[in-house]
């Protein structure tokens, strides 16, 4: 079995960059950000927060922008091959997008990009998008992505080669993150207040494989604070991380899944992983309780871990409130 392998997240060099400035706006059409040399500040060292340990539960103290005083109001931003905001767009010298408070959407349409110290907020379908052909090697860290309750399907949608780190992701009519491909890492993020639309069954992360096979998914040290369906108005949830085949793709799946040191609180089943997945590691996660007293709020409705695969290692998963082991592992 290959399940003991640890998948390494994407790594990027630390760069000195300029503070970006853009015209303040409400939610305009998507634009290319144009830099004005008269308003560009001197280069500054990026703020690098300490790396959280597995005992540091993500929350307001260690997710989101690292320095809000540097944020500059902006309309929607599109990062393409001609990006002029810093970096060369190569693996060695990625494009840099930083210090922006975006009212609208952020679309990453080029590979080799770092996004950091930022906020994106709007009530749009998808706010932060990297799900374009050829886009990979993207690091998104230290930001807040706030959707809307009426129109947001998911604040974040990604495809291949993306790392999400120390993000605060919240407010959505539907899911938190939609992932559509391989080499995806999510760590030290805080996800909450999802599924506000009528009839929603929100997932913290939803990965639906419609064809072929993906590989290398890592979820580490995140806090999925999900409502139990219909018990915390207006939020409704299905699962914290939901990875599954599409009904029309019985041969599809993901090869290589590591889910460790997370807080997976809420859902119908907190962690359902469907058929077709291989090389699965689920270890040292903390889950909510199932309380038989209907007068008390439940933190999960049906159960904690549901994996339809024999190629798995499941160990060390506990109840957050008591520290006791989850049964059946």
N, C-alpha and C positions, 0 to 999 in steps of 0.2 A: 504494500500500500504506500502511496506517495503522500499521505495526508500529513505527515510530520514536517513537510517542507514549509518554510516561511517565505512568503512572497515579499520582496523588497519594494517599498514605495518609491515613486520617482524622486530624484534628487536634482537640485538646481544650484548653481553657483550664487553666492551672495554678491550683489552688485550695488554700486552707488548710482542713484538715479535722480532725475529732476522731479520736483513737485509739479503735478499737472494742474492746469487751470482751464475751466470751460465755462461757457455762458450759463448762468442760472436760468432755470426754466421749470415750468410745470411739466407735464408728460408730453413732449413733442414727438414728432415722427422720429424713427431711428436715424441717427446721423453718424458721420465719421467725425471723431473729435479732432478739431483743428486747434493747434497750439499757437498762442500769440506770444511772440518773444518778449513783448513789453510786460507781460504778466507772469512770466516764468521765473520762479525763485531760484536761488542758488541750490546746487545739489546738496542733499542731506543724507546722512546715514539712515538706512531703513531701521525701523524699530524691530528688534528680534526678541520676542518674549521667551522666557524659559520653557523648555519642553516639558509638558505635563507628564507626571508619572501615572501608572495605572491606578493609583489611589486618589488622584485628583479628578473629582467628578466635574465634567463640563457644566458651565453655567455662566451667569453674567460676569463673573470675576475672571474668566479665562477664555472667553470666546468673543467674537466681534472685533471691531476696529481696535488697534492698539493705541492710536493717538487721534482722537476725534478732532482735536484743535487744528490738525492739518487738512481736514476734509474740505474740499472745494465743491460747491454746488454745480451740478451738471445735468444736462438732458441725457437722453439715451445715447449709448456709445457702441460703436462697432469697431472691432479690431480686425483689420485686414492686412494683406501683405505689405501695404504702403504705410503702416502705422508709424507715426512720427513722435510718439511719446516717450521713447527711450528703448534702448536695445536694438539688436539687429535682426531678431527673429530667427536666430540659429540656436542649436542645442547649447552651444558654448556661451552665447550672448542672447538670451531670450528677450522678446518684447516685454516691457514693464508697463503695467497699468496700476497706478496706486494713488491714494489720497483723494479719492473722488466720492462724493455723495450724490448718487445717480437717482434722479426721479424718472424712472422709465426702465429700460432694459439694457443689459450688457451682453452683447453677442460677440463671442470669440470665434472668428472665422479663419484664423491662421494658426499654424502649429507653433510650438515653442513660445509659450506665454506665461508670465507670472502676474497674478493679480493679488494685491495685498493692501491692507489698511483701507477699507472701502465700505460703502453701504449702497445697496440697491433696493429700492422700494417702489412698488406700483401695484395696481390691481390688474395685471395683464396675464395672459395665458401661461407664458414661461418668462421669468425675469432674467435669469442668468443661463445662457445657452452656449454649449460647446458642441452640439450634436450635428456637426457638419463634416462632409467628406474630407479626409486628409488632415483633420485637426487632431493632434495628439501632443503629448509632452506638455501638458498644461497643469500648472500649480495654482490653486486658488486658496488663499489663506487669510486669516485675521480679518473677517468681514461679517457683515450682517446682511441677510437677504430676507426681506419682509414682503410677502405677497398680500393678496386681498382675499376677502371671504366670498366674493361674488364670481370672479372670472378666472382666478388662478387655478390652473390644473396642477402645477407644481412650481415652487419658486426656482428650482434648479433642474436642468435637464442636460445630461452629458452622454458622450458616446465612448470613444477609445482614449486611453492614455491620460486619465485625469486623476489628480489628487486633490481632495478637499480636506482642509486642515483648519481647526479652530474657528469654525463658522457657526454663527447663530442663524438658524433657519426656522422661520415661523410664519404664521398666518397664511392659510391656504384654503381654498375651497375644496381641494383634493389632497394630493400627496405632498411629501416634502422634497424628495429627490427622485427623479426618473433616470435610471441608468440603462444604456442601450448598447453596451459593448464590453470590450476586454480591458485588462490592465487598469482597474479602478481601485483607488485607495481612498478611504474615508476614515479620518482619525481626529479625536479630540473635538468633535462637533456636538452642538446642542440643538436638538430638533424637538419642536413642541407646537401646540395649537394648530392642528391640521384637521381637515375634513369638515369645514363649516357649511358647505353647501348641502341643501336638502338631498337626502339619499346617498351621501358620501360614505365611502368605506376606505378611509385614507390609510396609506402605508408611509412609514418614515422614509423607507427606500423601496421602490418597486422596480424590479428587473424582470421584464417579460421577454423571453427569447422567442422571436418569431421565425427564425431560421438559423441553421448552422450551429456552431458552438463558440462560446466565449471562453475566456480563461483569465485567471488571476484577479480575484476579487478579495480585498482586505478591508475589514471593518474592525477598527481597534479603538478602544477607550472613548466611545461616543456615548452620549446620554439621549436616548429616545424616550421622551416623556409624553406618552400617548394616552389619550382618553380611552376608557372602555366604551364601546359603541353605545351611544344614546344616553350615557349616564352623566356626562359632563357637557351640558348644553353650551354652545352649539356644536361642539367638536365631536366627530364620530370617527372611529379608527377600526382598521382591520388587523394590522400587524406592524411591528417595528421594522423588520427587514423581510421582504417578501420576494423570493427568487423562484421563478417557475417558468415552465414551457407555455407557449401559446397552444390553445387547443388544436390548431392545425399544424403543429410542428412537433410531432412525437419523438423525433430523433435529435432534437435540439437540447442544449444544456450548457452548463458552466463547468470547466475543468480547473479546479483549484479555488477553494473558498476558505478563507480564514476569518472567523468571527470570534474575537477574544477581548476580554477585559472591558466589555460594554455594560451599560445599564439599559436593559431592554424591558421597559415598564409599560404595560398596557397591551391593548389589542384583544381580538377574539382568541386566536393563537398568537402568542408574542413573536415566535420565530418559526414560520412555516417555510420549508425548503422543498420544492416540488421534485418530481421525477426527472431523471436524466442528468443529475448533478454528480460529479465525482470529486474525490480528493478533498473532502470536507473536514474542517477542524472547527469545532465549537467548544470553547473552553473558557473557564474562569469569568463567565458573565454573571451579572446579578439581575434577577427577575422580580416582578411584583408578586403579590399574594393572590390566592383565590380564597375568598371569605364566604362561608356558607350563610352568613347572616345578611339577609337581603336589605336590612336597614343601613348597612355600611357600604360605602363605595368599594367596588372591587378594582383591583389593579390589572386583572386579566380575566377574561370570561371563561374560556374553555380549557386552556392549558398553555404550557410554556414552549416546548420544543417539539416540532413535528417535522421529521426529515424522512422523505421517501427515497432513501438510498442506503445501501449497506456499506458503501465506501466512505466511512466517516470515523472520526474520533470525537467523542463527546465526553467531556470530563470537567470536573471542578466548578460546575455551574450551581449557583446558590440562590436562595431567597435573600433579597436585600434587607428585609426587616429583621430576619432572624439569623442569617448566616448558615442555615441548614442547607444540605444538598437537595437539589431538585430531584425528585424520584425518577427512576427509570434510566439512569445514565451509567 
